[in-house]
């Protein structure tokens, strides 16, 4: 049985507050009235705690939840009963608590979107807005189904990107560890062996440089590592500020090789969310406010905000997006034509599909090129170390044989 916080006045007019257990908010108000109290504010005590405890619900689970809710409502199951069924069958404890709070709010007379709003970490602004539009327009089942499809699509794309980059990252880490280990533990053992050649100035320059780097790493390596860790924390702190976030978002769009990939993914997310919201009847101003956050890039968000102001003044969407210089010309042209044909939502979804497919092919090609490049760099580093260590040995053997 959930707890409800309340603020009320007693018969003398004094304010009193506390909490009580009740099945619903309506029962909590009735219990307060039975005590001779006049309720001023009554709310679920555990809603904030649930929101703090539920850090993250897997996107795949949320997609399934939206889909199940759409299927149950489409089959004629009442909303309260559908929420109860989903709450009982979910294995995620945090999501179960949140669904329980949503069900109690709906039972007290709130709409589904209003019940979802206190839990933005679980449902998200896009899902809440689409559910609101579906409730108001009479197509709630379709709106939930689209939210499920969108959530699953975005999760699949994220997993594909992470999976594609996993192997190159492993190669970089392993290669760094191998080369560092050789420089710290193996190379110093040869220094005494080559001391005679060094005294006679007969030590090859490549070997001299290798020994110098090894000594530098052995002496200052720990301090360089600590400085790198400290710099990482400072960079993390800076990137959490508005200026740092804006700087990094701008840098990401101009990085060689991966910059166009970041840009395409951000534009695709924006187009998909905007197209989905417009298709489900959300007004364009509200849709732009939500979708600019979906781009996950403040540079693009600023351009979209300017476009929102232009649309409020009666202008088109394509012009300010083109003026920003961040959106591909082909995308701008398609948006301009779609605005004239009054078919913007369908075209935006097609743009998102095209950009995601093209980006995945580009990312796949980049990863395929990156893997042999990492192997080549690792092999080259090890080969240079071996050559630098063998050159003095060859010279010593020639001296002895001569």
C-alpha positions as CSV (number, residue, x, y, z in Angstrom):
1,X,0.0,0.0,0.0
2,X,1.6,3.3,-1.0
3,X,2.3,6.2,1.3
4,X,0.8,9.7,0.6
5,X,2.2,13.0,1.9
6,X,-0.4,15.5,2.9
7,X,-0.8,19.1,3.9
8,X,-4.2,20.0,5.6
9,X,-5.9,22.3,8.0
10,X,-7.6,21.2,11.2
11,X,-10.8,22.7,12.7
12,X,-8.8,25.6,14.3
13,X,-7.3,26.5,10.9
14,X,-3.8,25.4,11.7
15,X,-1.7,23.7,9.0
16,X,-0.7,20.1,9.7
17,X,1.3,17.8,7.5
18,X,2.4,14.2,7.6
19,X,1.9,10.9,5.7
20,X,-0.6,8.0,5.6
21,X,-1.1,4.7,3.9
22,X,-4.0,4.4,1.4
23,X,-4.8,2.4,-1.7
24,X,-5.2,5.6,-3.8
25,X,-5.2,9.4,-3.5
26,X,-8.9,9.4,-3.3
27,X,-8.9,7.1,-0.3
28,X,-6.2,9.2,1.3
29,X,-8.4,12.3,1.0
30,X,-11.3,10.4,2.5
31,X,-9.2,9.3,5.4
32,X,-8.1,12.8,6.1
33,X,-11.7,14.0,6.0
34,X,-12.7,11.3,8.4
35,X,-10.1,12.7,10.8
36,X,-11.7,16.1,10.6
37,X,-8.9,17.6,8.4
38,X,-9.4,19.7,5.3
39,X,-6.8,18.5,2.7
40,X,-4.8,21.2,0.9
41,X,-2.3,19.0,-0.9
42,X,-2.0,15.2,-1.2
43,X,0.6,13.5,-3.2
44,X,2.3,10.1,-3.4
45,X,5.2,10.0,-1.0
46,X,7.2,7.3,-2.9
47,X,7.1,8.9,-6.3
48,X,10.3,11.0,-5.7
49,X,12.0,8.0,-4.1
50,X,11.1,5.8,-7.0
51,X,12.4,8.3,-9.5
52,X,15.7,8.6,-7.6
53,X,16.1,4.8,-7.3
54,X,15.4,4.0,-11.0
55,X,18.6,5.2,-12.6
56,X,18.1,3.5,-16.0
57,X,15.6,1.0,-17.5
58,X,17.0,-0.9,-20.5
59,X,15.6,0.6,-23.8
60,X,14.7,-2.9,-25.0
61,X,12.5,-3.5,-21.9
62,X,10.8,-0.1,-22.4
63,X,10.1,-0.9,-26.0
64,X,8.5,-4.2,-25.0
65,X,6.5,-2.4,-22.3
66,X,5.1,0.2,-24.7
67,X,4.3,-2.6,-27.2
68,X,2.5,-4.7,-24.6
69,X,0.5,-1.7,-23.4
70,X,-0.5,-0.9,-27.0
71,X,-1.6,-4.5,-27.6
72,X,-3.6,-4.7,-24.4
73,X,-5.4,-1.4,-25.1
74,X,-6.0,-2.4,-28.7
75,X,-7.6,-5.7,-27.5
76,X,-10.1,-3.7,-25.4
77,X,-8.4,-4.1,-22.0
78,X,-9.1,-1.0,-19.8
79,X,-6.0,1.2,-19.1
80,X,-5.9,0.5,-15.3
81,X,-6.2,-3.2,-15.9
82,X,-3.5,-3.1,-18.6
83,X,-1.1,-1.2,-16.3
84,X,-1.7,-3.7,-13.5
85,X,-1.0,-6.7,-15.8
86,X,2.2,-5.2,-17.1
87,X,3.3,-4.2,-13.6
88,X,2.8,-7.8,-12.3
89,X,4.7,-9.5,-15.2
90,X,7.7,-7.2,-15.4
91,X,10.9,-8.6,-13.7
92,X,12.5,-5.1,-13.3
93,X,11.8,-4.0,-9.8
94,X,12.3,-0.3,-10.5
95,X,10.0,-0.3,-13.5
96,X,7.4,-2.2,-11.5
97,X,7.4,0.5,-8.8
98,X,7.1,3.2,-11.4
99,X,4.2,1.5,-13.1
100,X,2.5,1.1,-9.8
101,X,2.8,4.9,-9.2
102,X,1.5,5.5,-12.8
103,X,-1.5,3.2,-12.1
104,X,-2.3,4.9,-8.9
105,X,-2.2,8.4,-10.6
106,X,-4.4,7.2,-13.4
107,X,-6.8,5.7,-10.8
108,X,-7.0,9.1,-9.1
109,X,-8.1,10.7,-12.4
110,X,-4.9,11.7,-14.1
111,X,-4.3,11.0,-17.7
112,X,-1.6,8.5,-18.7
113,X,0.8,11.3,-19.9
114,X,0.3,13.2,-16.7
115,X,1.1,10.1,-14.7
116,X,4.2,9.5,-16.8
117,X,5.6,13.1,-16.4
118,X,7.1,12.6,-12.9
119,X,9.4,9.9,-14.3
120,X,11.4,11.5,-17.1
121,X,14.3,9.1,-16.6
122,X,12.0,6.1,-17.4
123,X,9.7,7.4,-20.0
124,X,11.4,10.4,-21.6
125,X,9.9,13.6,-22.9
126,X,9.3,12.3,-26.4
127,X,7.3,9.3,-25.2
128,X,5.3,11.4,-22.8
129,X,4.4,14.0,-25.5
130,X,3.4,11.3,-28.0
131,X,1.2,9.6,-25.4
132,X,-0.4,13.0,-24.6
133,X,-1.1,13.5,-28.3
134,X,-2.5,10.0,-28.7
135,X,-4.8,10.5,-25.7
136,X,-6.1,13.8,-27.0
137,X,-6.4,12.6,-30.6
138,X,-8.0,9.2,-29.9
139,X,-5.0,7.1,-31.2
140,X,-3.3,6.1,-28.0
141,X,-2.6,2.5,-29.1
142,X,-0.9,3.7,-32.3
143,X,1.1,6.3,-30.5
144,X,2.4,3.7,-28.0
145,X,3.3,1.4,-30.8
146,X,5.3,4.1,-32.6
147,X,7.1,4.9,-29.3
148,X,8.0,1.2,-29.0
149,X,9.3,1.1,-32.6
150,X,11.3,4.3,-32.2
151,X,12.8,3.1,-28.8
152,X,13.8,-0.2,-30.4
153,X,15.3,1.4,-33.5
154,X,17.4,3.8,-31.4
155,X,18.6,1.1,-29.1
156,X,19.6,-1.2,-32.1
157,X,21.5,1.7,-33.7
158,X,23.4,2.4,-30.4
159,X,24.3,-1.3,-29.9
160,X,25.5,-1.5,-33.5
161,X,27.8,1.5,-33.0
162,X,29.2,0.2,-29.7
163,X,29.7,-3.3,-31.1
164,X,31.5,-1.9,-34.2
165,X,33.9,0.2,-32.1
166,X,34.6,-2.5,-29.5
167,X,37.3,-4.4,-31.4
168,X,39.4,-1.3,-32.4
169,X,39.2,0.0,-28.8
170,X,40.5,-3.4,-27.5
171,X,43.3,-3.3,-30.0
172,X,44.3,0.2,-28.9
173,X,44.3,-0.7,-25.2
174,X,46.2,-4.0,-25.7
175,X,48.7,-2.4,-28.0
176,X,49.4,0.4,-25.6
177,X,49.8,-2.1,-22.7
178,X,52.2,-4.3,-24.7
179,X,54.4,-1.5,-25.9
180,X,54.5,0.1,-22.5
181,X,55.4,-3.2,-20.9
182,X,58.3,-3.7,-23.3
183,X,59.6,-0.2,-22.7
184,X,59.4,-0.4,-18.9
185,X,60.5,-4.0,-18.2
186,X,62.4,-5.4,-21.3
187,X,64.4,-2.6,-22.8
188,X,66.2,-1.5,-19.5
189,X,67.7,-5.0,-19.3
190,X,69.8,-4.3,-22.4
191,X,71.2,-1.0,-21.2
192,X,74.2,-2.5,-19.4
193,X,74.8,-4.8,-22.4
194,X,75.1,-1.8,-24.7
195,X,77.1,0.4,-22.3
196,X,80.4,-0.4,-24.0
197,X,79.1,0.6,-27.4
198,X,77.7,3.8,-25.9
199,X,81.0,4.7,-24.4
200,X,82.7,4.4,-27.8
201,X,79.8,6.3,-29.5
202,X,79.1,3.3,-31.6
203,X,75.5,2.8,-30.4
204,X,73.0,3.1,-33.3
205,X,70.8,6.3,-33.0
206,X,67.6,4.1,-33.1
207,X,68.8,2.2,-30.1
208,X,69.9,5.3,-28.3
209,X,66.5,6.8,-28.8
210,X,64.8,3.6,-27.6
211,X,66.9,3.6,-24.4
212,X,66.1,7.3,-23.8
213,X,62.4,6.8,-24.2
214,X,62.5,3.7,-22.0
215,X,64.3,5.7,-19.3
216,X,61.9,8.5,-19.7
217,X,58.9,6.2,-19.3
218,X,60.4,4.4,-16.4
219,X,61.2,7.6,-14.5
220,X,58.3,9.8,-15.4
221,X,55.7,7.3,-16.6
222,X,53.8,7.2,-13.3
223,X,53.7,11.0,-13.1
224,X,52.6,11.3,-16.7
225,X,49.8,8.7,-15.9
226,X,48.7,10.6,-12.8
227,X,48.8,13.9,-14.8
228,X,46.7,12.2,-17.5
229,X,44.2,11.0,-14.9
230,X,44.0,14.5,-13.3
231,X,43.6,16.0,-16.7
232,X,40.8,13.6,-17.5
233,X,38.9,14.6,-14.4
234,X,39.4,18.3,-15.2
235,X,38.3,17.7,-18.7
236,X,35.3,15.8,-17.5
237,X,34.4,18.7,-15.1
238,X,34.8,21.3,-17.9
239,X,32.7,19.2,-20.3
240,X,29.9,19.2,-17.8
241,X,29.7,23.0,-18.0
242,X,27.6,24.7,-20.8
243,X,30.7,26.2,-22.4
244,X,32.6,22.9,-22.3
245,X,29.6,20.9,-23.7
246,X,29.1,23.4,-26.5
247,X,32.9,23.3,-27.4
248,X,32.9,19.5,-27.4
249,X,29.8,19.3,-29.5
250,X,31.3,21.7,-32.0
251,X,34.6,19.7,-32.1
252,X,32.8,16.4,-32.7
253,X,31.2,17.7,-35.9
254,X,34.6,18.7,-37.3
255,X,36.7,15.7,-36.3
256,X,38.4,13.9,-39.3
257,X,36.7,10.7,-40.4
258,X,34.3,10.4,-37.5
259,X,32.9,14.0,-37.7
260,X,30.5,13.2,-40.6
261,X,29.3,10.1,-38.7
262,X,28.5,12.1,-35.6
263,X,26.7,14.7,-37.7
264,X,24.6,12.1,-39.6
265,X,23.6,10.3,-36.4
266,X,22.5,13.6,-34.8
267,X,20.5,14.8,-37.8
268,X,18.9,11.3,-38.1
269,X,17.8,11.3,-34.5
270,X,16.4,14.8,-34.9
271,X,14.5,13.9,-38.1
272,X,13.1,10.7,-36.6
273,X,11.8,12.2,-33.4
274,X,10.4,15.3,-35.2
275,X,8.7,13.1,-37.9
276,X,7.3,10.7,-35.3
277,X,5.9,13.5,-33.2
278,X,4.3,15.3,-36.2
279,X,2.9,12.0,-37.5
280,X,1.1,11.6,-34.1
281,X,-0.4,15.0,-34.1
282,X,2.0,16.9,-31.8
283,X,2.1,20.6,-32.8
284,X,5.2,21.6,-34.7
285,X,6.5,24.1,-32.2
286,X,6.2,21.6,-29.4
287,X,7.7,18.9,-31.6
288,X,10.7,21.0,-32.4
289,X,11.3,21.8,-28.7
290,X,11.3,18.1,-27.9
291,X,13.3,16.9,-31.0
292,X,16.1,19.4,-30.6
293,X,17.0,17.6,-27.4
294,X,17.0,14.3,-29.3
295,X,19.8,15.5,-31.5
296,X,22.1,15.3,-28.4
297,X,24.3,18.1,-29.8
298,X,24.1,21.7,-28.6
299,X,25.3,23.2,-31.8
300,X,22.4,21.6,-33.7
301,X,20.0,22.4,-30.9
302,X,20.9,26.1,-31.2
303,X,20.1,25.9,-34.9
304,X,16.8,24.1,-34.3
305,X,15.9,26.7,-31.6
306,X,16.4,29.4,-34.2
307,X,14.2,27.5,-36.6
308,X,11.5,27.3,-34.0
309,X,11.5,31.1,-33.6
310,X,11.3,31.4,-37.4
311,X,8.3,29.1,-37.6
312,X,6.6,31.0,-34.8
313,X,7.0,34.1,-37.0
314,X,5.4,32.3,-39.9
315,X,8.5,31.3,-41.9
316,X,9.7,27.9,-43.1
317,X,11.8,25.3,-41.3
318,X,14.3,24.7,-44.1
319,X,15.7,28.2,-44.3
320,X,17.2,28.6,-40.8
321,X,18.4,25.0,-40.8
322,X,20.3,25.8,-44.1
323,X,21.7,29.0,-42.7
324,X,23.2,27.2,-39.7
325,X,25.6,25.3,-42.1
326,X,25.4,22.1,-40.1
327,X,22.6,20.2,-42.0
328,X,23.5,18.4,-45.2
329,X,22.2,20.2,-48.4
330,X,20.3,17.1,-49.5
331,X,18.4,17.0,-46.2
332,X,17.6,20.7,-46.4
333,X,16.3,20.3,-50.0
334,X,14.0,17.4,-49.0
335,X,12.6,19.3,-46.0
336,X,11.9,22.3,-48.2
337,X,10.1,20.2,-50.8
338,X,8.2,18.4,-48.1
339,X,7.0,21.7,-46.5
340,X,5.6,22.8,-49.9
341,X,3.9,19.4,-50.4
342,X,2.6,19.4,-46.8
343,X,4.2,16.0,-46.3
344,X,6.9,16.9,-43.8
345,X,6.4,14.0,-41.2
346,X,6.7,11.2,-43.8
347,X,9.8,12.8,-45.5
348,X,11.5,13.3,-42.1
349,X,11.1,9.6,-41.3
350,X,12.5,8.7,-44.8
351,X,15.5,11.0,-44.2
352,X,16.2,9.4,-40.8
353,X,16.1,5.9,-42.4
354,X,18.4,7.0,-45.2
355,X,20.9,8.7,-42.9
356,X,21.0,5.8,-40.5
357,X,21.6,3.3,-43.3
358,X,24.3,5.5,-44.9
359,X,25.9,6.2,-41.6
360,X,26.1,2.5,-40.7
361,X,27.8,1.7,-44.1
362,X,30.2,4.5,-43.5
363,X,30.9,3.4,-40.0
364,X,31.3,-0.2,-41.1
365,X,33.9,0.9,-43.7
366,X,35.7,3.1,-41.2
367,X,35.9,0.2,-38.7
368,X,37.2,-2.2,-41.3
369,X,39.9,0.3,-42.2
370,X,40.7,1.0,-38.5
371,X,41.2,-2.6,-37.5
372,X,44.2,-3.3,-39.9
373,X,45.5,0.2,-39.2
374,X,45.7,-0.6,-35.4
375,X,47.3,-4.0,-36.1
376,X,49.8,-2.3,-38.4
377,X,50.7,0.4,-35.8
378,X,51.1,-2.3,-33.1
379,X,53.2,-4.5,-35.3
380,X,55.3,-1.5,-36.4
381,X,56.0,-0.4,-32.8
382,X,57.1,-3.9,-31.8
383,X,59.2,-4.2,-35.0
384,X,61.0,-1.0,-34.3
385,X,61.8,-2.1,-30.7
386,X,63.1,-5.4,-32.0
387,X,65.3,-3.7,-34.7
388,X,66.6,-1.2,-32.2
389,X,67.6,-4.0,-29.8
390,X,69.2,-6.2,-32.5
391,X,71.3,-3.6,-34.3
392,X,73.8,-3.3,-31.5
393,X,74.0,-7.1,-31.2
394,X,74.8,-7.4,-34.9
395,X,77.5,-4.6,-34.5
396,X,79.0,-6.4,-31.5
397,X,79.1,-9.7,-33.4
398,X,80.8,-8.0,-36.4
399,X,83.4,-6.4,-34.0
400,X,84.1,-9.8,-32.4
401,X,84.4,-11.7,-35.7
402,X,86.6,-8.9,-37.1
